[in-house]
């Protein structure tokens, strides 16, 4: 059991480090060119795409902050011998739920893009805008 907890603590710490790297990378300005630039978007498409992108970014940023908080709490719980397995499981379930919510946000965004863009634009986008 002790080895199991040690492994779990190590895994959670590694996940937190990865989350921190992702969060810090998002604070930097985008270095890539606009992936939608080569799609010849109409004004209406551009406006809707900007709205979708903004909503996605807001939701993912909030989700990432929530994940960092849950991971920190999970590490604290795993580091305290008085913590019950039930409390640890509850925090792990919250982490999984939040991760799933973020995945669903991504899927919702891509489904909306499928409705917004033409097949030609989707094909161009899938090839990296070339």
Buried (B, 14 or more C-beta within 10 A) or exposed (E): EEEEEEEBBEEBEEBBEEBEEEBEEEEEEEEEEEEBEBBEBEEEBEEBBEEBEEBBEEBBEBBBEBBBEBBBBBBEBBEEEEBEEEBBEBBBEBBEEBBEBBEEBEEBBEEBBEEBBEEEBBEBBEEEBE
